[in-house]
């Protein structure tokens, strides 16, 4: 989910759910955990009469994700380079 959100300012819940191919319930749990960690922010609103939820990566989340990628690269070594 973080990889899907990183290049975006924010994304609508349904878009992320479909992109990562999980159920609403699974995504909700992931979003809640990442929100508790301070890695994402959740904004609720309406488009017309329909409720919508948007998810955005925080600055802290971006930093944590970059550290995670760096750790994975260190584990993998220089494969493919």
C-alpha positions as a printed Julia matrix, in Angstrom:
81×3 Matrix{Float64}:
   0.0    0.0     0.0
   2.8    2.41    0.82
   4.42   1.8    -2.57
   1.11   2.63   -4.25
   0.73   5.86   -2.28
   4.3    7.18   -2.48
   4.07   8.88   -5.9
   0.69  10.48   -5.07
  -0.37  13.45   -2.97
  -3.42  11.48   -1.86
  -5.57   8.65   -3.14
  -9.18   7.66   -2.71
  -9.74   4.52   -0.62
 -11.44   2.6    -3.44
  -8.62   3.37   -5.85
  -6.01   2.02   -3.41
  -8.15  -1.04   -2.61
  -8.46  -1.91   -6.29
  -4.8   -1.17   -7.03
  -3.46  -3.45   -4.29
  -6.26  -5.99   -4.82
  -7.48  -6.38   -1.25
 -10.87  -6.21    0.43
 -12.2   -3.11    2.19
 -11.66  -4.83    5.53
  -8.01  -5.69    4.85
  -7.25  -2.19    3.6
  -9.05  -0.59    6.55
  -6.91  -2.56    8.99
  -3.71  -1.61    7.16
  -4.7    2.05    7.0
  -5.55   2.07   10.72
  -2.18   0.53   11.62
  -0.26   2.97    9.41
  -2.29   5.9    10.74
  -1.54   4.84   14.34
   2.16   4.75   13.42
   1.91   8.25   11.95
   2.75   7.09    8.42
  -0.53   8.03    6.73
  -3.3   10.56    7.24
  -6.94   9.84    6.53
  -9.31  12.53    5.31
 -13.03  11.94    5.03
 -15.42  13.97    2.95
 -18.08  13.79    0.3
 -18.19  13.89   -3.45
 -21.71  14.92   -4.2
 -23.82  12.87   -1.85
 -21.37  10.01   -1.58
 -18.95   9.67    1.34
 -15.3    9.33    0.37
 -12.08   8.56    2.23
  -8.68   9.76    1.04
  -5.35   8.46    2.24
  -2.09  10.44    2.15
   1.44   9.52    3.2
   2.89  11.8     5.89
   6.43  13.17    5.87
   7.27  10.65    8.59
   5.78   7.87    6.46
   7.84   8.9     3.45
  11.01   8.87    5.53
  10.2    5.46    7.03
   9.44   4.03    3.59
  12.73   5.33    2.18
  14.62   3.77    5.12
  12.78   0.5     4.5
  13.79   0.5     0.83
  17.4    1.27    1.77
  17.41  -1.68    4.18
  16.0   -3.99    1.49
  18.67  -2.81   -0.96
  21.38  -3.48    1.64
  20.03  -6.98    2.21
  19.86  -7.66   -1.53
  23.33  -6.27   -2.11
  24.24  -5.11   -5.59
  22.14  -7.66   -7.46
  21.09  -6.41  -10.85
  23.51  -3.51  -10.91
